[in-house]
Amino acid sequence: MAKRLSRLLLFGFVLLGIGGGYLLWQVDRWLDTPLALEAPLTYELAPGSNFIRVVNDLARQGVVDRPRWLRWYGRLSGQASRIKAGEYLFEPGVTPRGLLEAMVRGRVRQHALTIIEGWNFRQLMAAVNAHPALRHTLQGLDDAAIMARIGHPGEHPEGRFLPDTYHFPRGMTDADFLARAHAAMDRVLAEEWANRAPNLPLKTPYEALILASIVEKETGLASERSAIAGVFIRRLEKGMRLQTDPTVIYGMGDAYRGNIRKQDLLTDTPYNTYRRAGLPPTPIAMPGRDAIHATLHPDDSDNLYFVSRGDGSHHFSATLEEHNRAVIKYQLKGRRKPFSSYNPGS
Protein backbone atom coordinates (compact mmCIF):
# COMPACT_ATOMS: atom_id res chain seq x y z
CA MET A 1 0.00 0.00 0.00
CA ALA A 2 2.81 2.37 0.94
CA LYS A 3 4.67 1.55 -2.27
CA ARG A 4 1.58 2.21 -4.34
CA LEU A 5 1.02 5.57 -2.63
CA SER A 6 4.64 6.54 -3.22
CA ARG A 7 4.31 5.71 -6.90
CA LEU A 8 1.14 7.74 -7.17
CA LEU A 9 2.81 10.72 -5.49
CA LEU A 10 5.86 10.40 -7.71
CA PHE A 11 3.65 10.19 -10.78
CA GLY A 12 1.76 13.27 -9.60
CA PHE A 13 4.97 15.22 -9.13
CA VAL A 14 6.11 14.18 -12.58
CA LEU A 15 2.81 15.33 -14.06
CA LEU A 16 3.06 18.61 -12.14
CA GLY A 17 6.60 19.04 -13.38
CA ILE A 18 5.61 18.36 -16.93
CA GLY A 19 2.60 20.66 -16.63
CA GLY A 20 4.64 23.38 -15.00
CA GLY A 21 7.34 23.08 -17.61
CA TYR A 22 4.80 23.24 -20.38
CA LEU A 23 3.21 26.34 -18.81
CA LEU A 24 6.59 28.04 -18.50
CA TRP A 25 7.31 27.20 -22.13
CA GLN A 26 3.97 28.70 -23.14
CA VAL A 27 4.61 31.87 -21.14
CA ASP A 28 8.12 32.27 -22.54
CA ARG A 29 6.79 31.76 -26.06
CA TRP A 30 4.00 34.31 -25.47
CA LEU A 31 6.46 36.90 -24.15
CA ASP A 32 8.12 36.94 -27.57
CA THR A 33 4.90 36.95 -29.59
CA PRO A 34 3.89 40.34 -31.10
CA LEU A 35 1.00 42.02 -29.33
CA ALA A 36 -2.27 42.82 -31.07
CA LEU A 37 -1.31 46.31 -32.24
CA GLU A 38 -2.53 47.38 -35.66
CA ALA A 39 -1.29 50.97 -35.27
CA PRO A 40 1.27 52.73 -33.09
CA LEU A 41 0.07 53.24 -29.52
CA THR A 42 1.02 56.24 -27.42
CA TYR A 43 0.87 55.37 -23.74
CA GLU A 44 1.38 57.81 -20.87
CA LEU A 45 2.85 56.16 -17.78
CA ALA A 46 2.25 58.58 -14.93
CA PRO A 47 4.75 58.98 -12.06
CA GLY A 48 4.07 56.46 -9.28
CA SER A 49 2.07 54.15 -11.55
CA ASN A 50 1.58 50.62 -10.24
CA PHE A 51 2.71 47.87 -12.63
CA ILE A 52 -0.42 45.80 -12.05
CA ARG A 53 -2.64 48.77 -12.92
CA VAL A 54 -0.56 49.48 -16.03
CA VAL A 55 -0.95 45.89 -17.24
CA ASN A 56 -4.67 45.89 -16.50
CA ASP A 57 -5.03 49.19 -18.36
CA LEU A 58 -3.25 47.78 -21.39
CA ALA A 59 -5.49 44.73 -21.22
CA ARG A 60 -8.62 46.93 -21.19
CA GLN A 61 -7.31 48.62 -24.34
CA GLY A 62 -6.99 45.20 -26.00
CA VAL A 63 -3.19 45.42 -26.19
CA VAL A 64 -2.28 42.66 -23.72
CA ASP A 65 -4.36 39.51 -24.11
CA ARG A 66 -2.85 37.61 -21.14
CA PRO A 67 -2.36 40.22 -18.41
CA ARG A 68 -1.89 37.59 -15.69
CA TRP A 69 1.11 36.16 -17.48
CA LEU A 70 2.71 39.61 -17.88
CA ARG A 71 2.07 40.42 -14.21
CA TRP A 72 3.69 37.12 -13.16
CA TYR A 73 6.67 37.69 -15.41
CA GLY A 74 7.13 41.25 -14.16
CA ARG A 75 7.09 40.20 -10.51
CA LEU A 76 9.24 37.06 -10.90
CA SER A 77 11.85 38.88 -13.02
CA GLY A 78 11.99 41.79 -10.58
CA GLN A 79 11.14 44.30 -13.30
CA ALA A 80 7.67 45.23 -12.07
CA SER A 81 9.05 47.68 -9.52
CA ARG A 82 11.49 49.29 -11.97
CA ILE A 83 9.17 50.77 -14.61
CA LYS A 84 9.76 54.46 -15.32
CA ALA A 85 7.24 57.20 -15.90
CA GLY A 86 6.99 58.88 -19.29
CA GLU A 87 5.29 58.87 -22.65
CA TYR A 88 5.89 55.67 -24.62
CA LEU A 89 5.28 54.88 -28.26
CA PHE A 90 4.67 51.20 -28.92
CA GLU A 91 4.86 50.19 -32.56
CA PRO A 92 3.09 47.21 -34.19
CA GLY A 93 5.28 44.15 -33.71
CA VAL A 94 6.28 44.92 -30.14
CA THR A 95 6.24 41.88 -27.85
CA PRO A 96 5.19 41.72 -24.17
CA ARG A 97 8.83 41.29 -23.23
CA GLY A 98 9.83 44.26 -25.37
CA LEU A 99 7.02 46.40 -23.96
CA LEU A 100 8.14 45.76 -20.39
CA GLU A 101 11.79 46.25 -21.26
CA ALA A 102 11.01 49.65 -22.82
CA MET A 103 9.26 50.80 -19.63
CA VAL A 104 12.06 49.50 -17.42
CA ARG A 105 14.77 51.16 -19.50
CA GLY A 106 12.77 54.36 -19.80
CA ARG A 107 12.83 54.40 -23.59
CA VAL A 108 10.25 57.15 -23.75
CA ARG A 109 8.88 58.63 -26.94
CA GLN A 110 11.11 61.30 -28.45
CA HIS A 111 9.58 64.42 -29.95
CA ALA A 112 11.47 66.69 -32.33
CA LEU A 113 11.84 70.39 -33.02
CA THR A 114 14.05 71.70 -35.80
CA ILE A 115 15.72 75.10 -35.56
CA ILE A 116 16.07 76.29 -39.14
CA GLU A 117 19.24 78.00 -40.39
CA GLY A 118 18.56 81.69 -40.77
CA TRP A 119 15.72 81.90 -38.24
CA ASN A 120 15.81 84.88 -35.93
CA PHE A 121 15.06 84.63 -32.22
CA ARG A 122 11.44 85.68 -32.68
CA GLN A 123 10.86 82.82 -35.14
CA LEU A 124 12.59 80.40 -32.79
CA MET A 125 10.39 81.39 -29.86
CA ALA A 126 7.26 81.10 -32.02
CA ALA A 127 8.20 77.50 -32.83
CA VAL A 128 9.06 76.73 -29.21
CA ASN A 129 5.83 78.26 -27.90
CA ALA A 130 3.77 76.29 -30.43
CA HIS A 131 5.30 72.88 -29.73
CA PRO A 132 2.75 70.72 -27.87
CA ALA A 133 5.27 68.38 -26.23
CA LEU A 134 7.27 71.12 -24.48
CA ARG A 135 6.23 72.40 -21.08
CA HIS A 136 5.88 76.15 -21.47
CA THR A 137 7.41 78.24 -18.70
CA LEU A 138 8.70 81.25 -20.66
CA GLN A 139 5.58 82.61 -22.31
CA GLY A 140 5.05 86.29 -21.57
CA LEU A 141 8.71 86.92 -20.72
CA ASP A 142 10.80 89.39 -22.70
CA ASP A 143 14.10 88.44 -24.32
CA ALA A 144 16.20 89.56 -21.36
CA ALA A 145 14.13 87.54 -18.90
CA ILE A 146 14.29 84.46 -21.13
CA MET A 147 18.07 84.64 -21.34
CA ALA A 148 18.30 85.07 -17.58
CA ARG A 149 16.01 82.08 -17.05
CA ILE A 150 18.26 79.82 -19.13
CA GLY A 151 21.37 80.96 -17.29
CA HIS A 152 22.74 83.67 -19.58
CA PRO A 153 21.68 87.00 -18.10
CA GLY A 154 22.66 90.11 -20.01
CA GLU A 155 23.28 88.19 -23.24
CA HIS A 156 21.55 89.17 -26.48
CA PRO A 157 19.62 86.10 -27.70
CA GLU A 158 20.06 86.53 -31.44
CA GLY A 159 22.27 83.91 -33.07
CA ARG A 160 22.94 82.06 -29.83
CA PHE A 161 21.06 78.82 -30.61
CA LEU A 162 22.43 76.21 -32.99
CA PRO A 163 20.18 75.24 -35.92
CA ASP A 164 19.63 71.50 -35.73
CA THR A 165 16.93 68.91 -35.07
CA TYR A 166 16.58 68.26 -31.35
CA HIS A 167 14.82 65.24 -29.84
CA PHE A 168 13.34 65.31 -26.37
CA PRO A 169 10.70 63.60 -24.22
CA ARG A 170 7.29 65.10 -23.58
CA GLY A 171 7.37 67.43 -20.62
CA MET A 172 10.81 68.93 -21.22
CA THR A 173 10.61 72.63 -20.39
CA ASP A 174 11.08 75.25 -23.04
CA ALA A 175 13.89 76.68 -20.90
CA ASP A 176 15.74 73.35 -20.91
CA PHE A 177 15.28 73.08 -24.67
CA LEU A 178 16.76 76.53 -25.24
CA ALA A 179 19.60 75.87 -22.83
CA ARG A 180 20.46 72.73 -24.79
CA ALA A 181 20.47 74.56 -28.15
CA HIS A 182 22.53 77.37 -26.60
CA ALA A 183 25.10 74.91 -25.27
CA ALA A 184 25.27 73.27 -28.71
CA MET A 185 26.05 76.63 -30.34
CA ASP A 186 28.71 77.39 -27.72
CA ARG A 187 30.35 74.04 -28.42
CA VAL A 188 30.29 74.37 -32.22
CA LEU A 189 31.47 77.97 -32.18
CA ALA A 190 34.37 77.09 -29.86
CA GLU A 191 35.40 74.16 -32.07
CA GLU A 192 35.25 76.19 -35.28
CA TRP A 193 37.04 79.17 -33.73
CA ALA A 194 39.87 76.93 -32.51
CA ASN A 195 40.40 75.68 -36.09
CA ARG A 196 39.91 78.99 -37.92
CA ALA A 197 42.07 80.19 -40.78
CA PRO A 198 44.90 82.52 -39.75
CA ASN A 199 44.91 86.33 -39.95
CA LEU A 200 41.16 86.90 -40.09
CA PRO A 201 39.89 90.40 -39.20
CA LEU A 202 37.74 88.91 -36.44
CA LYS A 203 38.84 89.41 -32.85
CA THR A 204 36.45 87.12 -30.98
CA PRO A 205 34.19 84.10 -31.52
CA TYR A 206 31.23 86.45 -31.11
CA GLU A 207 32.38 88.58 -34.04
CA ALA A 208 32.61 85.35 -36.06
CA LEU A 209 29.05 84.53 -35.01
CA ILE A 210 27.84 87.95 -36.14
CA LEU A 211 29.44 87.63 -39.55
CA ALA A 212 28.30 84.01 -39.91
CA SER A 213 24.71 85.15 -39.40
CA ILE A 214 25.10 87.57 -42.32
CA VAL A 215 26.66 84.85 -44.49
CA GLU A 216 23.73 82.58 -43.58
CA LYS A 217 21.16 85.15 -44.66
CA GLU A 218 22.99 86.06 -47.89
CA THR A 219 23.64 82.50 -49.06
CA GLY A 220 21.22 80.86 -51.47
CA LEU A 221 23.51 78.02 -52.53
CA ALA A 222 25.56 76.06 -50.02
CA SER A 223 28.46 75.95 -52.48
CA GLU A 224 28.73 79.77 -52.33
CA ARG A 225 29.13 80.13 -48.56
CA SER A 226 32.90 80.47 -48.53
CA ALA A 227 32.81 82.86 -51.53
CA ILE A 228 30.29 85.14 -49.81
CA ALA A 229 32.25 84.93 -46.57
CA GLY A 230 35.37 85.87 -48.53
CA VAL A 231 33.74 89.02 -49.89
CA PHE A 232 32.79 90.19 -46.41
CA ILE A 233 36.16 89.28 -44.90
CA ARG A 234 38.05 91.26 -47.55
CA ARG A 235 35.72 94.24 -47.15
CA LEU A 236 36.42 94.25 -43.41
CA GLU A 237 40.15 94.02 -44.09
CA LYS A 238 40.00 97.01 -46.44
CA GLY A 239 37.77 99.09 -44.17
CA MET A 240 34.89 98.96 -46.66
CA ARG A 241 31.32 98.94 -45.45
CA LEU A 242 29.58 95.58 -45.70
CA GLN A 243 26.50 97.08 -47.41
CA THR A 244 24.34 94.03 -46.98
CA ASP A 245 20.53 94.10 -47.12
CA PRO A 246 19.78 91.49 -44.43
CA THR A 247 21.30 93.70 -41.74
CA VAL A 248 19.21 96.66 -42.88
CA ILE A 249 16.08 94.49 -42.79
CA TYR A 250 16.91 93.29 -39.29
CA GLY A 251 17.39 96.87 -38.12
CA MET A 252 14.01 97.87 -39.56
CA GLY A 253 12.20 95.37 -37.34
CA ASP A 254 8.44 95.43 -37.78
CA ALA A 255 8.72 98.34 -40.22
CA TYR A 256 9.97 95.95 -42.92
CA ARG A 257 7.19 95.14 -45.37
CA GLY A 258 9.02 92.93 -47.85
CA ASN A 259 10.87 95.63 -49.75
CA ILE A 260 13.75 98.00 -49.02
CA ARG A 261 13.42 101.58 -50.20
CA LYS A 262 16.15 104.18 -50.68
CA GLN A 263 14.85 105.89 -47.57
CA ASP A 264 15.51 102.71 -45.56
CA LEU A 265 19.11 102.66 -46.74
CA LEU A 266 19.54 106.27 -45.64
CA THR A 267 17.95 105.71 -42.22
CA ASP A 268 20.65 105.19 -39.64
CA THR A 269 20.29 102.21 -37.30
CA PRO A 270 22.99 100.15 -35.55
CA TYR A 271 22.34 97.47 -38.19
CA ASN A 272 22.48 99.66 -41.32
CA THR A 273 25.75 98.49 -42.85
CA TYR A 274 25.31 100.99 -45.70
CA ARG A 275 25.67 103.80 -43.15
CA ARG A 276 27.98 102.24 -40.59
CA ALA A 277 31.36 100.57 -40.97
CA GLY A 278 32.27 97.23 -39.49
CA LEU A 279 30.02 94.56 -38.10
CA PRO A 280 26.56 95.18 -36.66
CA PRO A 281 26.34 94.92 -32.85
CA THR A 282 24.77 91.45 -32.74
CA PRO A 283 24.01 88.54 -35.04
CA ILE A 284 20.91 88.96 -37.19
CA ALA A 285 19.90 85.28 -37.32
CA MET A 286 20.86 81.78 -36.24
CA PRO A 287 23.76 80.60 -38.42
CA GLY A 288 24.28 76.90 -38.99
CA ARG A 289 27.61 75.18 -38.51
CA ASP A 290 28.36 75.33 -42.24
CA ALA A 291 27.96 79.10 -42.28
CA ILE A 292 30.23 79.43 -39.24
CA HIS A 293 32.82 77.18 -40.86
CA ALA A 294 32.70 79.16 -44.12
CA THR A 295 33.08 82.43 -42.23
CA LEU A 296 36.20 81.14 -40.54
CA HIS A 297 37.51 79.55 -43.76
CA PRO A 298 36.68 82.12 -46.49
CA ASP A 299 37.82 81.69 -50.08
CA ASP A 300 41.04 83.40 -51.15
CA SER A 301 39.84 85.16 -54.30
CA ASP A 302 39.98 88.93 -54.95
CA ASN A 303 36.21 89.37 -55.10
CA LEU A 304 34.72 92.34 -53.27
CA TYR A 305 31.18 92.36 -54.71
CA PHE A 306 28.38 89.98 -55.54
CA VAL A 307 24.97 90.33 -57.12
CA SER A 308 22.10 87.88 -57.39
CA ARG A 309 21.47 86.20 -60.72
CA GLY A 310 17.85 85.68 -59.73
CA ASP A 311 18.11 81.91 -59.48
CA GLY A 312 19.61 81.65 -56.01
CA SER A 313 23.19 81.96 -57.24
CA HIS A 314 25.40 85.05 -57.39
CA HIS A 315 27.84 86.70 -59.76
CA PHE A 316 31.05 87.65 -57.96
CA SER A 317 33.26 90.55 -59.04
CA ALA A 318 36.68 91.86 -58.05
CA THR A 319 36.14 95.40 -59.39
CA LEU A 320 33.36 97.93 -59.20
CA GLU A 321 33.25 98.18 -63.00
CA GLU A 322 32.65 94.46 -63.40
CA HIS A 323 30.09 94.55 -60.59
CA ASN A 324 28.15 97.37 -62.26
CA ARG A 325 28.02 95.41 -65.52
CA ALA A 326 26.70 92.41 -63.60
CA VAL A 327 24.04 94.57 -61.97
CA ILE A 328 22.84 95.74 -65.38
CA LYS A 329 22.83 92.17 -66.70
CA TYR A 330 21.11 90.38 -63.83
CA GLN A 331 18.79 92.91 -62.21
CA LEU A 332 15.50 93.40 -63.96
CA LYS A 333 13.31 96.52 -63.78
CA GLY A 334 15.72 98.26 -61.44
CA ARG A 335 15.15 95.73 -58.68
CA ARG A 336 18.00 96.15 -56.21
CA LYS A 337 20.11 93.25 -54.97
CA PRO A 338 23.04 93.15 -52.52
CA PHE A 339 25.59 95.91 -53.25
CA SER A 340 23.89 96.90 -56.52
CA SER A 341 24.20 100.50 -57.79
CA TYR A 342 26.00 101.55 -54.58
CA ASN A 343 29.63 102.42 -54.31
CA PRO A 344 30.99 100.18 -51.52
CA GLY A 345 32.77 102.15 -48.87
CA SER A 346 30.82 105.33 -49.53
FENQUI-V740223 format. One record per run of one state. SS is the DSSP state (h for helix, s for strand, l for the rest). FROM is the first residue (numbers start at 0). TO is the last residue. If there is no record, write none. Layout:
# FENQUI-V740223
ss = (SS	SS)
from = (FROM	FROM)
to = (TO	TO)
This chain:
# FENQUI-V740223
ss = (l	h	l	s	l	s	l	h	l	h	l	h	l	s	l	s	h	l	s	l	h	l	s	l	h	l	s	l	s	h	l	h	l	h	l	h	l	h	l	h	l	s	l	s	l	h	l)
from = (0	1	31	33	34	40	45	50	60	66	77	79	82	85	90	94	95	105	109	114	120	130	134	135	142	149	164	169	172	173	194	204	218	221	237	244	255	261	266	288	296	304	308	313	317	319	330)
to = (0	30	32	33	39	44	49	59	65	76	78	81	84	89	93	94	104	108	113	119	129	133	134	141	148	163	168	171	172	193	203	217	220	236	243	254	260	265	287	295	303	307	312	316	318	329	345)
